C-alpha cells in the first residue's frame, strides 16, 4: 500500500505499520522518505521512523534534514533523530543548535538531551 497512487492510502498504510510495530517495514518507509512525491506522506513516514526507533533509519533521517538546511529543517525529523537516540545524529543536531530559527535550535537541543541525558 506504500506504493499506491492514492495519497490517503499511503498515509493510512504508514499509520497502520506503526500501530502494528512492523519493524520489517522500516526499509520501505525509508524509501518513502527518499522518493515519495508527497511532502505530507514523507512527513508521516519520518514520524513513523521516529516512533519505530529503528537505528537503521538514522542515515536517511540525517539526509532528510541535511537536504532542507537551506530552508527550515523539519522539526519532526529532528525529533525523530533524538527519539531514536543514535549517536550518529550528534553532528547534525549539534550544528542545528546554532540555527537562526529558535524553534529549530530548541528542538535540536531537546533531541541532544535525548542522546546525552
N, C-alpha and C positions, 0 to 999 in steps of 0.2 A: 504493500500500500504506500510505501515511501516514494515510489516512482509514479504514482497515479497522477493523471493530468489535473485532477481537482485539488486545488489548494486546501480546501476543507478536509478532504480525505487524508491528505498528507499530515495536516495538523492533528487530526484525530488519531492517526497512526502513531505519531510521536508521543502523544499523551498516553496512549494505551501501552506502548513499550515501557514507559517509565512506571506506570502503575503495575505492570507485570514484572518489573525489575528484570527486564530482558537484557542482561549484560551482553549476551551474544549479538545484540543489535548495535552495539557501540560502533563497530566499523561502518555500518550503514548510516548511522547518524552523523559520523564524521564526514562521510561523503556528502550528506545533505548540507552540512555547514559549508563545505567547499564548493558545491556545484549547483545547489538549487537556485532557480531563478527568482524565487520569492524571498524578500527580506524577512517577512513575517515567519515563514517556515524556517529559515535559517536561525532566526532569533529563538524560536521554540526548540529547535534542535540543540542550540547552545545551552539553553536552560536544562534540557533533558540530560545532556552530557554532565553538567554540573551536578544534577540531582543523582545521577548514577555513580558518581565519584570514581570512575574508572581512569586510572592514571594514563592509559594508552591514548586518551583523548587530549592530553595536555599539549603536545606539539601542534595539533590542529587549532586548539583554542588560542594558543600564543600567536599562531599565524593569522588567525581571525582578528585579533586585537592589533597586531602589527600592521595589517592591511588597512586599518582605519585610524592610524595615528595622526594623519593629516586633517582628519575631521574630528569628530568626537568619538573617542574609543567607546565601544559598547560596554555599558555598566554591567550587564548580565554576564558577559564573558569574563570581566574582571572578578565578579562574584564567583563564577564557576571555578576559576583558577584557585581562588582562595578556599573554596569549599572542598575541592578535590585534595588540596593540601600537598601538592607535589613540589619539591624544591626547584624543579626546572623552571617554574614560573617566577622565581625570585628576580632575575634580571629585568624582565619586562615590568613587573609590579613595582620594583624599586624606581625604575625610570618614570613610571606614571605617578609616583608620589609627588613629583615636581611639576605635574601638568598644570597649565593655566586655568583649566576648568576645576573649580573647587569640588564638584561632585565626583569627578574622575579621581582627583587626588584623595578624597575621603574614602572612596571605595577601594582604591589601591592600598591605602593604609589599613583598612579593615581586612582586606584579603591577606596582607602581610602578617597581620596579627594571627590569622588562622594558620599560617605557615610556621610562624615562630611565636607561639603564645608567651 
